[in-house]
Amino acid sequence: MIEVRFHGRGGQGAVTAARLLAVAAFKEGKYVQSFPMFGIERRGAPVMAFLRMDDKQIRIRSQVYEPDAIVVLDDKLIKAVNVCEGLKSGGMGVINTKRKPSEIGFKDIKMATVDATSIAVKHGLGSKAAPIVNTAILGAYARAAEEFGVGKIGIDSIVKAIMESVPSKPNENADVAKEAYEKSIFA
Amino acid sequence: MKQVIEGNQAVAIGAKLCRPKVIASYPITPSTHIPELISEFVANGELDAEFINVESEHSAISACLGAQATGVRTFTATGSQGLALMHEILYVAAGMRLPIVISVANRSLSAPLNIWGDNCDTMAERDSGWLQFHSERNQDALDLVIQAYKIAENKEVLLPAMVTIDAYSLTHTYEIVDVPSQEEVDAFLPGYKPLHACLDPENPITQGACAMPEDYMEFKYAQQKAMQTAEKVVDDVFEEFENKFGRKYRKIEPYRTDDAEIILLTMGSMTGTAREAVDKLRERGTKVGLAKITVFRPFPKKELITVTKGANLLAVIDRNISLGLGGATFADVSSAYINAADRPLILNTILGLGGRDPTVENFCEIVDRSKEVMKTGKVERPVEWINVRKEDVT
């Protein structure tokens, strides 16, 4: 079983990102489970969402405490929240930031970074002050998963999930995911 | 067709497939998505029904009651304070023998205000005369809504039913659900034909009238009899459902209980996590199994005793608290064994109140405690709270 934890801020789309990734994994024949942290969502407040995927039915329903991968939608969260908490050794991190993986300062983690904010804003998803970065970060996730061999889900499945499930601007969201896939940086 | 949907969606789709004619709703967290979705179904023509926005849950269930009394199928969704506010009318619906089906997102009761999961809300309604069905997963939620109508409307039953899903761990969790087609559901659940309660100007009747002391008790006895009859009807409907849809439901569902010395008794979404614990402990050689309560009313005494036959200890796990006693399930379970010749030691654990996350480790801890008790054969503390900061309570 692969467990992924998403860190974002209320309004950035972390919960939807987890759901879209679940739909993408479902399209690849996996059993899936995704859920938000059971919290009260407020715009701008740190939020979490979780994803499990497996080749067999998923029964466990506790929160994810030892993820295989973390996805961070806002790099400023790193100062406020221990996003690496419980991350399995050999685990993977995907972070929306203008910085390179080596500049983040996490040790012993397979890291990918992507400037999801700039990509999302360029394609008109949200505003500069409140960009919707969830589909961009999924593109980066697909690329990182491929690169590191952790929790692989194909970019094609992600694009399909976006086209089917995103209520507004599906084409722009799909383009954003593809561009982020191309522009991810690794360490 | 298989879809990735959340528990609230599973309930809304399940309800839609049953073609209710009236849905009255006052949305409450965490079941709000259910009326939202159903109102969309009604607005876009997918569901031919009257959707009534009301000003409280008391009104929501009252509107369902009134509509059902004219002879149509009805539905609403609620949870927590909302269910508590319905309390008065729940008894009326049951006493009038109106087979209303509602879904309850199991959420804690105030105070302190808390929107997260436990099932104190439905436990508080266990004496109201409603059938109770509890879901472990989103698939159950959809399937049980469909089956609940069939059971509730059976002419030998005619009792209202509630189908529960745990707050967030089901309501807001996306997973794969096999959604049956409308044709399949229509074939299983034909349109509602009122047998006793309907509005017919040619044949006017009085409903919900006063019963004097010389008659009241007979009405209550009739409800109790209907609950007892429901035991058999539930089995029949579950069997028919399995034959048509290929998914098997049981009032008490055993898991690895055959040679089990310790059996965990669970309900709702915690069951999946408890299954993981059972497998983990089995690998270490502990003879532990699990029994899940799907039907809480009528309480499946017979099935419980059968499932636990040969076990040394039954660990009843309650995500609720009947203050001044212990878990609500524990009380019912204990009563089931009162005249049984052979009974296991019975322990009760309170966990997961107000959304505290039940973990695999919690269930392992319960088994560890059970082993200790089995060594001495004596239960000194029948009710134990776990994963609680007792030291903070002075």
Interface residues (C-beta under 8 A of the other chain):
Chain A: R19 A22 V23 F26 Y31 V32 Q33 S34 F35 P36 F38 I40 I58 R59 I60 R61 S62 Q63 Y65
Chain B: K2 V4 I115 W116 G117 A167 Y168 S169 H172 T173 Y174 E175 I176 S269 M270 G272 T273 R275 E276 G355 D357 P358 T359 V360
